[in-house]
Amino acid sequence: AWVGSLAMGMIFFCSPIVSIFTDRIGCTTPTTTRAPPATGAAIAFIGLLSSSFTKSLEVRYFTYGILFGCGSSFAFQPSLVILGHYFKRRLGLANGIVAGGSCLISVPLPFFLKIVGEAIGLAHTFQVLSALMLIQIFLSMTYRPILPPSCDSQRDGQDKLGSRSMRQQCWSQTRKYFNLRIFRRKTYRIWAFGIATAVLGYLVPYMNLVKYVEKRFQETKKDWILPVCLGAMSGLGRLIAGRIGDCIPGLKKIYLQVASFVLLGILCMMIPQCQGFEGVIVICLFLGLCDGFFTTIMAPIAFELVGPMQASQAIGYLMGLMAVPMTAGTPIAGYLNDYFGNYDAAFYFAGVPPIIGGLVLSVVPLVHQRMLKKQR
């Protein structure tokens, strides 16, 4: 469980660093804007390719968990931020189309991997997957910023030429690169804490559903249907959420996340109650829908909370906060499965954090309205 969970955790853990590179290295010319995602895709490619030559699980912690996860983070986050340069009124729909596009691959991917894995083995399957990351290097070359840069090169030059002590210059550079001013916004702090709480059990159903079905229903021939249903409904949910999000003004978009998290928690708790494989399929359809709503609406909410110029670091810090609970959730579920001898306790555990996080998020629009009244 730790290999896949570590890779997902690294995608989120590296996000604050990615946001710094995106804002500071990628804020001058189109060439430097393309550098972070292209470099990340190259690192992810090396991680997947080297995983095909590993013979031990310990080495794969590094090649797949660290290299692939870190590289994917650098390739993923700029794809969310760059949309804010091109769209404003239809940003939600644009996010939905881009996020839904990934599902065109993720829907047939489980069936494809099952066939390829049985035909050529795990090592060569990693090599096939690495080719997808190689293509990503060239796709990232299409990024081109439109909004004015968030960094001021003249001011940077003045800071370097100013007659200040080394300690003052180091502190100035640290504050410039690690922009923590967004945490002064009370609404952002509540939103980030709510999402970090909700994702503690977020990956548990995705990582354990197939094994749960095989163990409880002895269903090994049709288990690939579950990830296909998750991917298909996630793509549909992303398109729907993007269109609906554009119709909802301001921070009221956050109620879409509230509904998706609460429903996701309830669905996780319903999995052990299913008496047949068909019931699990129905739950997977709604789980995918919730995933699509949560994923798509995250970037538009960040733009609403902190504005387009600070959205990169807002998303980066948020994903960094999500890293620890998201990484820890799957191993905790694995421990519960080992202790009780079944996955029931793991799914009950996975359902509680999303409900709590959803309730925390519901407070954000109320706090925002109260702050506006005080300003008036």
C-alpha positions as CSV (number, residue, x, y, z in Angstrom):
1,A,0.0,0.0,0.0
2,W,2.9,2.4,0.7
3,V,4.3,2.4,-2.8
4,G,1.2,3.8,-4.5
5,S,0.2,5.9,-1.5
6,L,3.7,7.4,-1.4
7,A,3.5,8.4,-5.1
8,M,0.2,10.1,-4.5
9,G,1.5,11.8,-1.4
10,M,4.6,13.1,-3.2
11,I,2.3,14.7,-5.9
12,F,0.7,16.8,-3.2
13,F,3.7,17.2,-0.9
14,C,5.8,18.8,-3.7
15,S,3.1,21.2,-4.7
16,P,4.3,24.2,-2.5
17,I,7.7,23.9,-4.2
18,V,6.1,23.6,-7.6
19,S,4.1,26.8,-6.9
20,I,7.3,28.6,-6.2
21,F,8.9,27.4,-9.4
22,T,5.8,28.3,-11.3
23,D,5.6,31.8,-9.9
24,R,9.3,32.7,-9.9
25,I,10.9,30.7,-12.7
26,G,7.9,30.6,-14.9
27,C,6.8,34.3,-14.6
28,T,9.1,35.9,-17.2
29,T,8.9,34.3,-20.6
30,P,7.0,31.4,-22.3
31,T,10.2,29.4,-22.3
32,T,10.6,29.5,-18.5
33,T,6.8,28.9,-18.1
34,R,7.3,25.5,-19.9
35,A,10.3,24.5,-17.8
36,P,8.6,23.3,-14.6
37,P,6.0,21.0,-16.3
38,A,8.5,19.7,-18.9
39,T,11.1,18.9,-16.3
40,G,8.5,17.2,-14.1
41,A,7.3,15.1,-16.9
42,A,10.9,14.1,-17.6
43,I,11.5,13.1,-14.0
44,A,8.3,11.1,-14.0
45,F,9.4,9.4,-17.2
46,I,12.7,8.4,-15.6
47,G,10.9,7.1,-12.5
48,L,8.5,4.9,-14.4
49,L,11.3,3.6,-16.7
50,S,13.6,2.8,-13.9
51,S,10.8,1.1,-12.0
52,S,10.7,-1.5,-14.8
53,F,14.3,-2.6,-13.9
54,T,13.8,-2.8,-10.2
55,K,13.7,-6.2,-8.5
56,S,12.9,-5.2,-4.9
57,L,10.1,-3.3,-3.3
58,E,12.4,-1.1,-1.3
59,V,14.0,0.4,-4.5
60,R,10.5,0.9,-6.0
61,Y,9.7,3.1,-3.0
62,F,12.2,5.5,-4.6
63,T,11.7,5.0,-8.3
64,Y,7.9,4.9,-8.3
65,G,7.0,6.5,-5.0
66,I,9.5,9.4,-5.0
67,L,10.7,10.0,-8.5
68,F,7.4,9.4,-10.3
69,G,5.4,11.2,-7.6
70,C,7.6,14.2,-7.5
71,G,7.8,14.5,-11.3
72,S,4.1,14.1,-11.7
73,S,3.6,17.0,-9.2
74,F,5.7,19.4,-11.4
75,A,3.8,18.2,-14.5
76,F,0.3,18.4,-12.9
77,Q,-0.1,21.6,-11.0
78,P,1.0,24.1,-13.8
79,S,-1.8,22.6,-15.9
80,L,-4.3,23.9,-13.4
81,V,-2.7,27.4,-13.0
82,I,-2.2,28.1,-16.8
83,L,-6.0,27.9,-17.3
84,G,-6.4,31.1,-15.3
85,H,-4.4,32.9,-17.9
86,Y,-6.8,32.0,-20.7
87,F,-10.2,31.9,-19.0
88,K,-12.1,33.9,-16.5
89,R,-15.9,33.8,-17.0
90,R,-15.8,30.1,-18.2
91,L,-12.9,29.0,-15.9
92,G,-15.0,26.3,-14.3
93,L,-16.1,24.8,-17.6
94,A,-12.5,24.9,-18.9
95,N,-11.3,23.1,-15.8
96,G,-14.0,20.5,-16.3
97,I,-13.0,19.8,-19.9
98,V,-9.3,19.6,-19.1
99,A,-9.8,17.4,-16.0
100,G,-12.4,15.3,-17.8
101,G,-9.9,14.7,-20.6
102,S,-7.8,12.7,-18.3
103,C,-10.7,10.3,-17.9
104,L,-10.5,9.4,-21.6
105,I,-7.4,7.6,-20.7
106,S,-8.3,6.4,-17.1
107,V,-11.5,4.7,-18.2
108,P,-9.9,2.1,-20.6
109,L,-6.6,2.1,-18.7
110,P,-7.5,-0.6,-16.1
111,F,-8.7,-3.0,-18.8
112,F,-5.7,-2.2,-21.0
113,L,-3.2,-2.7,-18.1
114,K,-4.9,-6.0,-17.2
115,I,-4.3,-7.3,-20.7
116,V,-0.8,-5.9,-21.2
117,G,0.3,-7.0,-17.7
118,E,-0.7,-10.6,-18.4
119,A,0.9,-10.5,-21.8
120,I,4.2,-8.8,-21.2
121,G,4.6,-8.7,-17.4
122,L,4.9,-5.8,-14.9
123,A,8.4,-4.6,-16.0
124,H,7.4,-4.0,-19.6
125,T,4.1,-2.5,-18.5
126,F,6.1,0.2,-16.7
127,Q,7.9,0.9,-19.9
128,V,4.7,1.3,-21.8
129,L,3.4,3.7,-19.2
130,S,6.6,5.7,-19.3
131,A,5.9,6.5,-22.9
132,L,2.8,8.4,-21.8
133,M,5.0,10.7,-19.7
134,L,7.4,11.1,-22.6
135,I,4.5,12.5,-24.6
136,Q,3.7,14.9,-21.7
137,I,7.1,16.6,-22.1
138,F,6.1,17.7,-25.6
139,L,2.6,18.7,-24.6
140,S,3.9,21.0,-21.8
141,M,5.7,23.0,-24.5
142,T,2.4,24.6,-25.5
143,Y,2.0,26.6,-22.2
144,R,2.2,30.3,-22.7
145,P,1.4,32.9,-20.0
146,I,-0.9,35.8,-20.8
147,L,-1.4,37.6,-17.5
148,P,1.3,40.0,-16.3
149,P,4.1,38.4,-14.3
150,S,3.7,38.2,-10.6
151,C,7.4,38.9,-10.0
152,D,9.0,42.3,-10.4
153,S,12.4,42.0,-11.9
154,Q,13.3,45.7,-11.3
155,R,12.4,45.4,-7.6
156,D,14.5,42.2,-7.4
157,G,17.5,44.0,-8.8
158,Q,17.1,46.8,-6.4
159,D,16.9,44.4,-3.5
160,K,20.2,42.8,-4.6
161,L,21.9,46.1,-5.1
162,G,20.6,47.6,-1.9
163,S,23.1,48.2,0.9
164,R,21.6,45.7,3.3
165,S,23.1,43.0,5.5
166,M,23.3,39.4,4.3
167,R,20.8,38.4,6.9
168,Q,18.2,41.0,5.7
169,Q,18.8,40.0,2.1
170,C,18.2,36.3,3.0
171,W,15.1,37.1,4.9
172,S,13.8,39.2,2.0
173,Q,14.4,36.5,-0.5
174,T,12.7,33.9,1.8
175,R,9.6,36.0,2.1
176,K,9.6,36.7,-1.6
177,Y,9.7,33.0,-2.6
178,F,7.6,31.6,0.3
179,N,4.6,33.8,0.0
180,L,2.7,33.1,3.2
181,R,0.4,36.1,3.0
182,I,-2.4,34.0,1.7
183,F,-2.7,32.4,5.1
184,R,-3.7,35.7,6.5
185,R,-7.0,35.2,4.8
186,K,-9.3,33.5,7.3
187,T,-11.4,32.0,4.6
188,Y,-8.4,30.4,2.9
189,R,-7.2,28.9,6.2
190,I,-10.6,27.3,6.9
191,W,-10.9,26.0,3.3
192,A,-7.4,24.5,3.4
193,F,-8.0,22.9,6.8
194,G,-11.4,21.4,5.7
195,I,-10.0,19.8,2.6
196,A,-6.9,18.5,4.4
197,T,-9.2,16.8,6.9
198,A,-11.6,15.4,4.2
199,V,-8.9,13.7,2.2
200,L,-7.7,11.4,5.1
201,G,-9.9,8.7,3.8
202,Y,-10.2,9.9,0.2
203,L,-8.0,7.3,-1.5
204,V,-9.1,4.3,0.6
205,P,-12.0,3.1,-1.7
206,Y,-9.9,3.7,-4.8
207,M,-7.0,1.6,-3.4
208,N,-9.0,-1.2,-1.8
209,L,-12.3,-1.7,-3.7
210,V,-10.9,-4.3,-6.2
211,K,-9.3,-6.4,-3.4
212,Y,-12.5,-6.1,-1.3
213,V,-14.6,-7.4,-4.1
214,E,-12.2,-10.3,-4.8
215,K,-12.2,-11.2,-1.1
216,R,-15.9,-10.9,-0.3
217,F,-17.6,-11.8,-3.5
218,Q,-14.8,-14.0,-5.1
219,E,-15.2,-11.8,-8.2
220,T,-12.0,-11.8,-10.2
221,K,-13.1,-11.7,-13.8
222,K,-15.2,-8.5,-13.6
223,D,-13.3,-6.6,-11.0
224,W,-11.8,-4.3,-13.7
225,I,-15.3,-2.8,-14.1
226,L,-14.9,-0.9,-10.8
227,P,-12.0,1.4,-11.8
228,V,-13.7,1.9,-15.3
229,C,-16.9,3.1,-13.6
230,L,-14.9,5.4,-11.3
231,G,-13.1,6.9,-14.2
232,A,-16.1,7.3,-16.5
233,M,-18.3,8.9,-13.8
234,S,-15.4,11.1,-12.7
235,G,-15.1,12.5,-16.2
236,L,-18.8,13.1,-16.4
237,G,-18.8,14.8,-13.0
238,R,-15.9,17.1,-14.0
239,L,-17.8,18.3,-17.0
240,I,-21.0,18.8,-15.1
241,A,-19.2,20.5,-12.1
242,G,-17.4,22.9,-14.4
243,R,-20.6,24.0,-16.1
244,I,-22.5,24.3,-12.8
245,G,-19.6,26.1,-11.2
246,D,-19.7,28.9,-13.8
247,C,-23.4,29.5,-13.0
248,I,-22.8,29.8,-9.2
249,P,-21.5,33.2,-8.2
250,G,-18.5,33.8,-5.9
251,L,-17.7,31.5,-3.0
252,K,-21.0,29.7,-3.2
253,K,-19.2,27.3,-5.5
254,I,-17.8,25.8,-2.3
255,Y,-21.1,24.1,-1.6
256,L,-20.4,21.8,-4.5
257,Q,-17.4,20.5,-2.6
258,V,-19.4,20.3,0.6
259,A,-22.0,18.1,-1.1
260,S,-19.4,15.9,-2.8
261,F,-17.5,15.3,0.4
262,V,-20.5,14.5,2.5
263,L,-21.9,12.2,-0.1
264,L,-18.5,10.5,-0.6
265,G,-18.3,9.8,3.1
266,I,-21.8,8.3,3.2
267,L,-21.0,6.1,0.2
268,C,-17.8,4.8,1.7
269,M,-19.8,3.7,4.8
270,M,-22.3,2.0,2.5
271,I,-19.8,-0.3,0.8
272,P,-19.7,-2.9,3.6
273,Q,-23.5,-3.0,3.5
274,C,-23.6,-4.2,-0.2
275,Q,-24.9,-7.7,-0.5
276,G,-23.8,-8.2,-4.1
277,F,-21.2,-7.1,-6.7
278,E,-23.9,-5.0,-8.5
279,G,-24.4,-2.8,-5.4
280,V,-20.7,-2.0,-5.3
281,I,-20.8,-1.0,-9.0
282,V,-23.7,1.5,-8.2
283,I,-21.6,3.0,-5.3
284,C,-18.6,3.3,-7.6
285,L,-20.7,5.3,-10.1
286,F,-21.6,7.9,-7.4
287,L,-18.0,7.8,-6.0
288,G,-16.7,8.8,-9.4
289,L,-19.2,11.6,-9.6
290,C,-18.2,13.0,-6.3
291,D,-14.5,12.8,-7.3
292,G,-15.3,14.8,-10.4
293,F,-17.1,17.5,-8.5
294,F,-14.3,17.9,-5.9
295,T,-11.4,17.9,-8.4
296,T,-12.9,20.4,-10.9
297,I,-14.1,23.0,-8.6
298,M,-10.9,23.3,-6.5
299,A,-9.0,25.7,-8.9
300,P,-12.0,28.1,-9.4
301,I,-12.5,28.3,-5.6
302,A,-8.8,29.1,-5.2
303,F,-9.1,31.9,-7.8
304,E,-12.1,33.3,-5.9
305,L,-10.3,33.2,-2.5
306,V,-7.0,34.8,-3.4
307,G,-7.2,36.1,-6.9
308,P,-5.5,34.9,-10.1
309,M,-2.0,36.1,-9.3
310,Q,-1.7,34.2,-6.0
311,A,-3.7,31.1,-7.1
312,S,-0.6,29.1,-7.9
313,Q,0.8,29.2,-4.4
314,A,-2.7,28.9,-2.9
315,I,-3.2,25.6,-4.8
316,G,0.4,24.6,-4.0
317,Y,0.1,25.1,-0.2
318,L,-3.3,23.4,-0.2
319,M,-1.9,20.3,-1.9
320,G,1.0,20.3,0.5
321,L,-1.4,20.3,3.4
322,M,-3.2,17.4,1.8
323,A,-0.1,15.3,1.3
324,V,0.2,13.9,4.9
325,P,-3.4,12.8,5.4
326,M,-3.8,11.5,1.9
327,T,-0.6,9.5,2.2
328,A,-1.5,8.1,5.6
329,G,-5.1,7.1,4.8
330,T,-4.4,4.0,2.8
331,P,-1.8,2.5,5.2
332,I,-4.2,3.1,8.1
333,A,-6.9,1.3,6.2
334,G,-4.4,-1.6,5.5
335,Y,-3.7,-1.8,9.2
336,L,-7.4,-2.0,10.0
337,N,-7.8,-4.7,7.4
338,D,-4.9,-6.7,9.0
339,Y,-6.3,-6.2,12.5
340,F,-9.9,-7.1,11.9
341,G,-9.4,-9.5,9.0
342,N,-11.8,-7.6,6.6
343,Y,-12.2,-4.2,4.9
344,D,-15.3,-3.2,6.7
345,A,-13.6,-1.1,9.4
346,A,-11.4,0.5,6.7
347,F,-14.4,1.7,4.7
348,Y,-16.1,3.0,7.9
349,F,-13.0,4.8,8.8
350,A,-12.7,6.3,5.3
351,G,-16.2,7.7,5.5
352,V,-15.8,9.9,8.6
353,P,-13.1,12.5,7.5
354,P,-14.9,13.6,4.3
355,I,-18.1,14.3,6.3
356,I,-16.2,16.3,8.9
357,G,-14.3,18.2,6.2
358,G,-17.4,18.9,4.3
359,L,-19.0,20.4,7.4
360,V,-16.0,22.6,7.9
361,L,-16.1,23.8,4.3
362,S,-19.7,24.9,4.7
363,V,-18.5,27.6,7.1
364,V,-16.3,29.4,4.5
365,P,-19.1,31.4,2.6
366,L,-20.6,32.4,6.0
367,V,-17.3,33.7,7.3
368,H,-16.7,35.5,3.9
369,Q,-20.0,37.3,4.1
370,R,-19.4,38.4,7.7
371,M,-16.0,39.8,6.7
372,L,-17.6,41.8,3.9
373,K,-20.1,43.3,6.3
374,K,-17.4,44.4,8.6
375,Q,-15.5,46.0,5.8
376,R,-18.6,47.9,4.7
